Amino acid sequence: MHRNLTALASREFDVVVVGGGVTGAAAAWDAAQRGLSVALVERNDFGAATSANSLKVIHGGIRYLQHLDVVRVRESCRERSAWLRIAPHLTRPIPVLVPTFGHGMRGPEALAAAFTLLQLLTLDRNRGLPSPERQIPRARLISKREALERCPDIAGPGLNGAGLFWDGQLTNPTRLVWELVRTAGRAGAEAANHCEVRGFLRRGSRVEGVTVHDTLGNDTFDVRGRVVINAAGPFAEQLYVQTGVRPQRHVPLSRDMALVIRRPLVRGQALAMQTAYRDPDAFLSRGARHLFIMPWRDVTLIGVNSIVYPGDPYALGTTGGEVEEFVREIDQAVPTWDITPSDVAMVYAGLLPIGSGTLRHANVSFGKRPYLADNVRTDGLEGLITAIANRYTIARGLGERAVDMAFQKLGRTAPACRTEVTPLYGGDFPSLDGLVNEARAGRNDGLTPDQRERLARVYGSSWSEVARLVDQDPSLAGALGSTSMLRVEVAHAVRNEMAGTLADCVFSRTELGTAGDPGEDALAACAEVAGRELGWTPERTDAELGTVRSRFGVVAA
């Protein structure tokens, strides 16, 4: 799939989607699958902003039991099942350990009651998931002995066992967004990254498209559409401010931060540990809110630290002081790990809509629902829809609702949405284990069995498309530095996946830089392949490397 700017500028579309994060990509896929003509434009790279900065969790709804919010429990369970169903190579179930203490709200009795309610509300959680490796087991209590065998670091006064429930984990959230885009393209959508919306095309009170600036080619053009869906996430309202639609933003934002710890602190399961901070909206609170400690690749993800963010979304950043404060919070929760700022390999920070909160140190009240609005009601503008997700988990469903609204505004009957059950490109296979075994036993294509397994786990059933490039150029079988990632993945990203910058290759299409700095040899090898494919000069290559290097490390206080 390639950028086709001529196609974007040469016709009028039914729907123009602004924002290529998970919500915009899901909306574009749904609209195209239901027969609408679709254009999707993204100012940076697909999935590179908020979607990339999540904790990589697909929540099934247990967190909402303390709010007695049955609607959110049911919605989250349905959407978790959908992701596990349509992207089996990019999602997986993961057990989560919750230590219990005493016999109050933190005790096993309260957790057992919560698990019973969860079971009743999620009886259909495995609908359409015939493969056992994709299914979510029933939550249960375990003994103190088993809990300590699973994780000795939870030992502490009053520990009397633990609860064990299962959630979903994203193995590669940016690739999942890309597969949404690619599947939309196969359904007829036109998409382009590095195309920044600079304004809305208006005729009176009607929006008829957007003006776009191609930041790679330094060109400006119009994309016309009967309906525009603004799915730019936390940047959606800022776009309205910049283009004069609104004088100021109305939806408050939270900066959610997660840390990549370069040590594997937990293996085979996640861990939920309490901190000193409380959820102000919890109706049935077990006390302080939890840290989620997630095994991911060969490192550990810990999140989330949330503060109210009143500033410019485009200027989002974190300071060394904020990171150190979060490290102290983690250290208080699990002192035996002795985590220090030097253990932080990378910082993830994204913005999400919230319910309230005015002070930096105030407890943040998270948004209860995604934001979906017909802008004729909010701004007097016909032909414009705003869709802002408050969780990666529910983005597919929000995209569906936005497309339903688009059909209404087009005066057309909406066919049934099928994105909940239709596999994404690369996801049409019955068993990941079976696919991996098939890949390992493949023909001699210049790749080792381990390399073919890696491609199968990353690209799903489309892995052989990547492997075929090695037939044409055996040098592409080489690794990127000392990592397990291959040169062929970079070549494939440039040739077939719209990667136009080194950052696209390092952070979005491959896993190279998503768990921290992979080392200078790996970055140089990646830049060499990308530069050769894109015809970069040595000066351009150096500039691209500088941009990527700036993403690693912790910002000074």
C-alpha positions as CSV (number, residue, x, y, z in Angstrom):
1,M,0.0,0.0,0.0
2,H,1.4,3.4,-1.0
3,R,0.6,7.1,-0.6
4,N,-1.5,8.3,-3.5
5,L,-1.8,12.0,-3.0
6,T,-3.1,12.5,-6.6
7,A,-6.1,10.2,-5.7
8,L,-6.8,12.2,-2.5
9,A,-6.9,15.5,-4.4
10,S,-8.7,14.4,-7.5
11,R,-12.1,13.4,-6.3
12,E,-14.8,14.0,-3.7
13,F,-15.2,11.3,-1.0
14,D,-18.2,10.3,1.0
15,V,-16.1,10.5,4.2
16,V,-12.8,12.2,5.0
17,V,-11.3,11.0,8.3
18,V,-8.8,13.3,10.0
19,G,-6.4,11.4,12.3
20,G,-4.7,8.1,11.7
21,G,-4.6,6.8,15.2
22,V,-6.6,3.7,16.3
23,T,-10.0,5.5,16.2
24,G,-9.5,7.2,12.8
25,A,-8.1,4.0,11.3
26,A,-11.0,1.9,12.7
27,A,-13.5,4.4,11.3
28,A,-11.9,4.5,7.9
29,W,-11.9,0.7,7.8
30,D,-15.5,0.5,8.8
31,A,-16.7,3.1,6.4
32,A,-14.8,1.5,3.5
33,Q,-16.1,-1.9,4.4
34,R,-19.7,-0.6,4.4
35,G,-19.3,0.8,0.9
36,L,-18.4,4.4,1.4
37,S,-15.6,6.1,-0.4
38,V,-13.0,7.1,2.2
39,A,-10.0,9.3,2.5
40,L,-7.8,9.1,5.7
41,V,-5.1,11.7,6.4
42,E,-2.7,11.7,9.3
43,R,-0.3,14.6,10.2
44,N,2.5,12.3,11.5
45,D,2.6,8.6,11.1
46,F,-0.3,6.2,11.6
47,G,-0.6,5.3,15.3
48,A,2.5,7.2,16.2
49,A,1.0,9.6,18.9
50,T,-1.6,8.6,21.5
51,S,-2.1,5.1,20.2
52,A,1.6,4.3,20.5
53,N,1.8,5.6,24.1
54,S,-0.6,3.3,25.8
55,L,0.1,0.7,28.4
56,K,-0.6,-2.0,25.7
57,V,-3.6,-3.3,27.6
58,I,-7.0,-4.2,26.2
59,H,-9.1,-3.8,29.3
60,G,-12.0,-6.2,29.7
61,G,-14.0,-4.1,32.2
62,I,-13.0,-5.3,35.7
63,R,-11.8,-1.8,36.6
64,Y,-15.3,-0.5,36.2
65,L,-16.9,-2.8,38.7
66,Q,-15.9,-0.4,41.5
67,H,-17.9,2.3,39.8
68,L,-20.9,-0.1,39.4
69,D,-20.7,0.9,35.7
70,V,-22.3,-2.2,34.0
71,V,-22.4,-0.5,30.6
72,R,-18.7,0.1,30.6
73,V,-18.0,-3.5,31.8
74,R,-20.1,-4.9,29.0
75,E,-18.6,-2.6,26.4
76,S,-15.0,-3.3,27.4
77,C,-15.6,-7.1,27.4
78,R,-17.2,-6.9,23.9
79,E,-14.3,-4.8,22.5
80,R,-11.6,-7.0,24.1
81,S,-13.2,-10.0,22.4
82,A,-13.3,-8.2,19.1
83,W,-9.6,-7.3,19.2
84,L,-8.6,-10.9,20.1
85,R,-10.8,-12.1,17.3
86,I,-9.8,-9.8,14.5
87,A,-6.0,-9.4,15.3
88,P,-4.8,-12.7,16.7
89,H,-1.2,-12.1,15.8
90,L,-1.1,-8.7,17.5
91,T,-3.1,-9.4,20.7
92,R,-3.1,-12.0,23.4
93,P,-4.7,-12.9,26.7
94,I,-2.6,-12.2,29.8
95,P,-3.1,-13.2,33.4
96,V,-3.1,-10.4,36.0
97,L,-2.2,-11.0,39.6
98,V,-3.9,-8.9,42.3
99,P,-2.6,-9.5,45.9
100,T,-5.1,-9.6,48.7
101,F,-4.5,-8.4,52.3
102,G,-6.6,-8.9,55.4
103,H,-10.4,-9.2,55.2
104,G,-11.7,-5.8,54.2
105,M,-12.0,-4.2,50.8
106,R,-8.5,-5.4,50.0
107,G,-9.3,-9.0,51.2
108,P,-10.1,-12.1,49.2
109,E,-13.8,-12.0,50.1
110,A,-14.3,-8.6,48.4
111,L,-12.3,-9.7,45.4
112,A,-14.3,-13.0,45.2
113,A,-17.5,-11.0,45.1
114,A,-16.1,-8.8,42.3
115,F,-15.0,-11.9,40.3
116,T,-18.5,-13.4,40.7
117,L,-20.1,-10.3,39.3
118,L,-17.5,-10.1,36.6
119,Q,-18.3,-13.7,35.6
120,L,-22.0,-12.9,35.4
121,L,-21.5,-9.8,33.3
122,T,-19.0,-11.4,30.9
123,L,-20.5,-14.9,30.2
124,D,-20.1,-14.2,26.5
125,R,-16.5,-13.1,26.7
126,N,-15.3,-15.9,24.5
127,R,-18.0,-15.7,21.8
128,G,-16.4,-16.2,18.4
129,L,-13.1,-17.2,19.9
130,P,-12.9,-21.0,19.2
131,S,-9.1,-21.3,19.7
132,P,-8.3,-21.9,23.4
133,E,-5.2,-19.8,23.1
134,R,-7.4,-16.7,22.4
135,Q,-9.9,-17.3,25.2
136,I,-10.2,-15.5,28.5
137,P,-10.4,-17.9,31.5
138,R,-12.6,-17.4,34.5
139,A,-11.1,-15.2,37.2
140,R,-10.3,-17.0,40.4
141,L,-8.7,-16.7,43.8
142,I,-5.4,-18.4,44.6
143,S,-3.6,-19.3,47.8
144,K,-0.9,-17.3,49.4
145,R,1.6,-20.0,48.6
146,E,0.7,-20.0,44.9
147,A,0.7,-16.2,44.8
148,L,4.2,-16.1,46.2
149,E,5.3,-18.9,43.8
150,R,4.0,-16.7,40.9
151,C,5.6,-13.5,42.3
152,P,7.7,-13.5,45.4
153,D,8.0,-9.7,45.3
154,I,4.4,-9.3,46.5
155,A,5.3,-10.6,50.0
156,G,4.2,-8.1,52.8
157,P,2.3,-7.8,56.0
158,G,-1.2,-9.2,55.8
159,L,-0.8,-10.9,52.5
160,N,-3.2,-13.9,52.4
161,G,-3.5,-14.8,48.7
162,A,-4.3,-13.2,45.4
163,G,-6.8,-12.9,42.7
164,L,-6.1,-13.9,39.2
165,F,-8.0,-12.5,36.2
166,W,-7.2,-12.3,32.5
167,D,-7.1,-9.3,30.3
168,G,-5.9,-8.6,26.8
169,Q,-2.5,-7.3,25.8
170,L,-1.4,-5.5,22.6
171,T,1.9,-7.0,21.4
172,N,2.4,-4.2,18.9
173,P,-0.2,-1.4,19.1
174,T,1.3,0.7,16.2
175,R,1.3,-2.3,13.8
176,L,-2.3,-2.9,14.8
177,V,-3.2,0.6,13.7
178,W,-1.2,0.0,10.5
179,E,-3.1,-3.2,9.8
180,L,-6.4,-1.2,10.2
181,V,-5.2,1.3,7.7
182,R,-4.0,-1.4,5.3
183,T,-7.3,-3.4,5.6
184,A,-9.2,-0.1,4.9
185,G,-7.0,0.4,1.8
186,R,-7.8,-3.1,0.6
187,A,-11.5,-2.2,1.0
188,G,-11.0,0.9,-1.2
189,A,-9.9,3.7,1.2
190,E,-7.2,6.1,0.2
191,A,-4.8,6.9,3.0
192,A,-1.8,9.1,3.5
193,N,0.5,9.8,6.5
194,H,2.6,12.9,7.0
195,C,-0.4,15.0,5.7
196,E,-1.3,17.7,8.2
197,V,-4.7,19.3,8.1
198,R,-4.3,23.1,8.0
199,G,-7.9,24.1,7.6
200,F,-11.5,23.1,6.8
201,L,-13.1,23.7,3.4
202,R,-16.4,25.5,4.1
203,R,-19.3,26.8,2.2
204,G,-21.3,28.8,4.6
205,S,-22.1,26.6,7.6
206,R,-21.2,23.4,5.8
207,V,-17.8,21.7,5.9
208,E,-16.9,20.2,2.6
209,G,-13.4,18.8,3.2
210,V,-10.0,19.8,4.5
211,T,-6.9,21.6,3.3
212,V,-3.8,19.3,3.7
213,H,-0.1,20.0,3.8
214,D,2.2,17.1,2.8
215,T,5.2,17.5,5.1
216,L,7.3,15.1,3.2
217,G,6.8,16.7,-0.2
218,N,6.2,20.2,1.0
219,D,3.0,20.5,-1.0
220,T,-0.5,21.7,-0.1
221,F,-3.8,20.4,-1.6
222,D,-7.5,20.0,-0.8
223,V,-9.3,16.8,0.0
224,R,-13.0,17.1,-0.5
225,G,-15.7,15.1,1.3
226,R,-19.4,15.1,2.0
227,V,-18.7,14.3,5.7
228,V,-15.6,15.0,7.7
229,I,-14.9,12.8,10.8
230,N,-12.4,14.5,13.1
231,A,-10.8,11.6,14.9
232,A,-7.5,13.3,15.8
233,G,-7.8,12.3,19.5
234,P,-6.4,14.9,21.9
235,F,-5.5,17.1,18.9
236,A,-9.1,17.2,17.6
237,E,-10.1,20.3,19.6
238,Q,-6.8,22.0,19.1
239,L,-7.4,21.8,15.4
240,Y,-10.7,23.6,15.9
241,V,-8.8,26.3,17.9
242,Q,-6.2,26.7,15.2
243,T,-8.7,26.9,12.4
244,G,-11.1,29.3,14.1
245,V,-13.9,26.8,14.7
246,R,-13.7,27.3,18.5
247,P,-12.1,30.0,20.6
248,Q,-10.8,27.4,23.1
249,R,-10.8,23.7,24.0
250,H,-13.7,22.3,26.1
251,V,-12.7,18.7,26.8
252,P,-10.1,18.5,29.6
253,L,-7.1,16.2,29.0
254,S,-5.0,14.0,31.2
255,R,-1.3,13.2,30.5
256,D,-0.9,9.5,31.1
257,M,2.6,8.3,31.5
258,A,4.1,4.8,31.5
259,L,7.7,3.8,32.0
260,V,9.7,1.1,30.2
261,I,11.9,-0.5,32.8
262,R,14.8,-2.2,31.2
263,R,14.6,-5.2,33.5
264,P,12.1,-8.1,33.2
265,L,10.4,-7.7,36.6
266,V,7.5,-10.0,36.0
267,R,7.2,-13.0,33.6
268,G,4.2,-14.6,32.1
269,Q,1.7,-12.5,33.9
270,A,1.0,-8.9,34.9
271,L,0.8,-7.5,38.4
272,A,-1.6,-5.0,39.9
273,M,-0.1,-3.2,43.0
274,Q,-1.6,-0.4,45.0
275,T,-0.1,3.1,45.3
276,A,-0.8,6.1,47.5
277,Y,-3.2,7.7,45.1
278,R,-7.0,7.2,45.1
279,D,-9.7,7.1,42.4
280,P,-12.1,9.9,43.4
281,D,-15.0,8.3,41.4
282,A,-14.8,4.8,42.9
283,F,-18.1,3.8,44.5
284,L,-16.8,0.6,45.9
285,S,-13.1,1.3,46.3
286,R,-10.5,-1.3,47.4
287,G,-8.4,1.7,48.5
288,A,-5.7,3.3,46.6
289,R,-5.5,3.0,42.8
290,H,-3.3,0.4,41.2
291,L,-0.1,0.3,39.3
292,F,-0.2,-2.1,36.3
293,I,3.1,-3.9,35.8
294,M,3.2,-5.6,32.5
295,P,5.7,-8.0,31.0
296,W,6.4,-6.8,27.4
297,R,9.0,-8.2,25.2
298,D,12.1,-8.5,27.3
299,V,11.4,-5.5,29.5
300,T,8.6,-4.2,31.8
301,L,6.0,-1.6,31.3
302,I,4.6,0.2,34.4
303,G,1.8,2.6,34.4
304,V,0.0,4.8,34.6
305,N,0.8,8.1,36.2
306,S,-1.8,10.7,35.4
307,I,-2.0,14.5,35.8
308,V,-4.3,17.1,34.4
309,Y,-2.7,18.6,31.2
310,P,-4.0,22.1,30.3
311,G,-1.3,22.9,27.8
312,D,-0.9,22.7,24.0
313,P,-1.3,19.0,23.0
314,Y,1.4,19.4,20.4
315,A,3.8,20.4,23.1
316,L,3.3,17.4,25.3
317,G,6.4,16.2,27.1
318,T,7.6,14.8,30.4
319,T,10.3,16.1,32.7
320,G,12.9,14.2,34.7
321,G,11.2,15.4,37.9
322,E,7.9,13.8,36.8
323,V,9.7,10.5,36.0
324,E,11.6,10.5,39.3
325,E,8.3,11.1,41.2
326,F,6.7,8.2,39.4
327,V,9.7,6.0,40.1
328,R,9.4,6.8,43.8
329,E,5.7,5.8,43.7
330,I,6.7,2.4,42.1
331,D,9.5,1.9,44.6
332,Q,7.1,2.4,47.5
333,A,4.7,-0.1,46.0
334,V,7.3,-2.8,45.4
335,P,10.5,-1.9,47.4
336,T,12.2,-5.2,46.7
337,W,12.7,-4.1,43.0
338,D,14.8,-1.1,44.1
339,I,13.9,0.8,40.9
340,T,15.8,4.0,40.2
341,P,15.6,6.5,37.4
342,S,18.6,4.8,35.8
343,D,16.3,1.7,35.2
344,V,14.0,3.8,32.9
345,A,14.7,2.9,29.3
346,M,11.9,4.9,27.7
347,V,9.0,7.1,28.7
348,Y,5.6,6.7,27.1
349,A,3.2,9.7,27.4
350,G,-0.1,10.3,25.8
351,L,-3.2,12.5,26.3
352,L,-6.7,11.3,27.1
353,P,-10.0,13.0,27.8
354,I,-10.9,13.2,31.5
355,G,-13.9,14.1,33.6
356,S,-12.5,16.7,36.1
357,G,-9.4,17.9,37.9
358,T,-7.8,21.3,38.1
359,L,-4.5,20.9,39.9
360,R,-1.4,19.0,38.9
361,H,-1.3,16.9,42.0
362,A,-5.1,16.4,42.2
363,N,-6.5,12.9,41.6
364,V,-7.6,12.6,38.0
365,S,-11.2,11.6,37.3
366,F,-11.1,9.7,34.0
367,G,-13.6,10.3,31.2
368,K,-16.5,7.8,31.5
369,R,-17.4,7.7,27.8
370,P,-15.7,8.5,24.5
371,Y,-16.6,11.9,23.0
372,L,-18.8,11.7,19.9
373,A,-20.5,14.8,18.7
374,D,-22.3,16.1,15.6
375,N,-20.7,19.5,15.2
376,V,-23.9,21.0,13.9
377,R,-25.1,20.9,17.5
378,T,-21.8,22.0,19.1
379,D,-20.5,24.5,16.6
380,G,-23.3,25.1,14.0
381,L,-21.3,23.3,11.3
382,E,-23.0,20.8,9.1
383,G,-21.0,17.8,7.7
384,L,-18.6,17.6,10.6
385,I,-18.3,14.9,13.3
386,T,-15.9,14.7,16.2
387,A,-14.9,11.3,17.7
388,I,-12.3,11.2,20.6
389,A,-11.7,7.8,22.3
390,N,-10.8,7.7,26.0
391,R,-9.2,4.2,25.7
392,Y,-7.5,2.2,22.9
393,T,-9.9,-0.7,23.9
394,I,-13.1,1.0,22.7
395,A,-11.7,2.8,19.6
396,R,-13.2,0.2,17.2
397,G,-16.7,0.6,18.6
398,L,-16.4,4.4,18.6
399,G,-15.3,4.3,14.9
400,E,-18.5,2.2,14.2
401,R,-20.7,4.8,16.0
402,A,-19.0,7.7,14.1
403,V,-19.7,5.9,10.8
404,D,-23.3,5.3,11.7
405,M,-23.6,9.0,12.3
406,A,-21.9,9.7,8.9
407,F,-24.5,7.5,7.1
408,Q,-27.3,9.5,8.8
409,K,-25.7,12.8,7.6
410,L,-25.4,11.4,4.1
411,G,-29.1,10.4,4.2
412,R,-28.2,6.8,3.5
413,T,-29.3,3.6,5.2
414,A,-26.3,2.1,7.1
415,P,-25.4,-1.5,6.3
416,A,-24.4,-3.6,9.3
417,C,-20.9,-3.0,10.6
418,R,-18.7,-6.1,10.3
419,T,-15.4,-4.9,11.8
420,E,-16.2,-6.7,15.1
421,V,-15.9,-10.1,13.3
422,T,-13.8,-9.5,10.2
423,P,-10.1,-10.4,10.6
424,L,-7.6,-7.7,9.8
425,Y,-5.0,-8.2,7.1
426,G,-2.7,-10.9,8.3
427,G,-5.1,-12.1,11.0
428,D,-7.1,-14.7,9.0
429,F,-5.8,-18.0,10.6
430,P,-7.2,-20.4,13.1
431,S,-4.3,-20.7,15.5
432,L,-1.2,-18.7,16.1
433,D,0.7,-21.8,17.3
434,G,-0.3,-23.5,14.1
435,L,0.9,-20.6,12.0
436,V,4.2,-20.4,13.7
437,N,4.8,-24.2,13.3
438,E,4.0,-23.8,9.6
439,A,6.4,-20.9,9.2
440,R,9.2,-22.7,11.0
441,A,8.8,-25.7,8.7
442,G,8.9,-23.5,5.6
443,R,11.1,-23.8,2.6
444,N,14.7,-22.7,2.5
445,D,14.2,-19.0,1.7
446,G,17.4,-17.7,3.2
447,L,15.8,-17.3,6.7
448,T,16.3,-19.5,9.7
449,P,13.3,-21.2,11.4
450,D,13.6,-18.6,14.3
451,Q,13.5,-15.7,11.8
452,R,10.5,-17.2,10.0
453,E,8.8,-17.6,13.4
454,R,9.5,-14.0,14.2
455,L,7.9,-12.8,10.9
456,A,4.8,-15.0,11.6
457,R,4.3,-13.5,15.0
458,V,4.7,-10.0,13.8
459,Y,2.9,-10.1,10.4
460,G,0.5,-13.0,10.9
461,S,-0.6,-14.9,7.8
462,S,1.1,-12.3,5.6
463,W,4.6,-13.2,6.8
464,S,5.6,-14.8,3.6
465,E,5.2,-11.5,1.7
466,V,8.0,-10.2,3.8
467,A,10.1,-13.3,3.4
468,R,9.8,-13.2,-0.4
469,L,11.9,-10.0,-0.4
470,V,14.8,-12.1,1.0
471,D,14.6,-14.2,-2.1
472,Q,15.2,-11.1,-4.2
473,D,18.0,-9.8,-2.0
474,P,19.5,-12.3,0.5
475,S,21.4,-9.5,2.3
476,L,18.0,-8.5,3.8
477,A,18.0,-11.6,6.0
478,G,20.6,-9.9,8.2
479,A,19.7,-8.7,11.7
480,L,19.6,-5.0,12.7
481,G,22.6,-4.8,15.1
482,S,22.3,-7.3,18.0
483,T,18.5,-7.3,17.9
484,S,16.2,-10.1,16.5
485,M,14.7,-7.7,14.0
486,L,15.6,-8.0,10.4
487,R,16.7,-5.7,7.6
488,V,13.9,-7.1,5.4
489,E,11.4,-5.6,7.8
490,V,12.7,-2.1,7.1
491,A,12.7,-2.6,3.4
492,H,9.2,-4.0,3.5
493,A,8.0,-1.0,5.6
494,V,9.3,1.5,3.0
495,R,8.2,-0.4,-0.1
496,N,4.8,-1.5,1.0
497,E,3.8,0.2,4.3
498,M,4.2,4.0,3.7
499,A,7.2,4.4,6.0
500,G,8.7,7.7,4.9
501,T,11.0,8.6,7.8
502,L,13.4,6.7,10.0
503,A,11.1,7.3,12.9
504,D,8.3,5.5,11.0
505,C,10.6,2.5,10.6
506,V,12.0,2.5,14.2
507,F,8.8,3.2,16.2
508,S,5.8,2.3,14.1
509,R,6.4,-0.4,11.5
510,T,9.0,-2.4,13.4
511,E,9.6,-3.0,17.1
512,L,13.1,-1.7,16.9
513,G,12.9,1.4,19.2
514,T,9.7,0.7,21.1
515,A,11.3,-0.8,24.2
516,G,14.2,1.6,24.4
517,D,17.4,2.4,22.6
518,P,18.4,-0.7,20.5
519,G,22.0,0.5,20.2
520,E,23.9,2.5,17.6
521,D,24.6,-0.5,15.4
522,A,20.9,-1.3,15.1
523,L,19.9,2.3,14.4
524,A,22.7,2.7,11.8
525,A,21.7,-0.5,10.0
526,C,18.0,0.6,10.0
527,A,19.0,4.0,8.6
528,E,21.2,2.4,6.0
529,V,18.3,0.2,4.6
530,A,15.7,3.0,4.8
531,G,18.1,5.5,3.3
532,R,18.9,3.2,0.4
533,E,15.2,2.6,-0.3
534,L,14.2,6.2,-0.1
535,G,17.3,7.7,-1.8
536,W,18.6,9.8,1.2
537,T,21.7,11.8,1.1
538,P,24.3,11.2,3.9
539,E,23.1,14.6,5.4
540,R,19.5,13.5,5.3
541,T,20.4,10.2,7.0
542,D,22.3,12.0,9.8
543,A,19.3,14.2,10.3
544,E,16.9,11.3,10.5
545,L,19.2,9.5,13.0
546,G,19.3,12.7,15.2
547,T,15.5,12.9,15.3
548,V,15.3,9.2,16.4
549,R,18.0,9.5,19.0
550,S,16.2,12.4,20.6
551,R,13.3,10.1,21.4
552,F,15.3,8.0,23.8
553,G,16.3,8.8,27.4
554,V,14.7,10.7,30.1
555,V,14.2,14.5,29.9
556,A,16.2,16.4,32.4
557,A,14.4,18.0,35.3
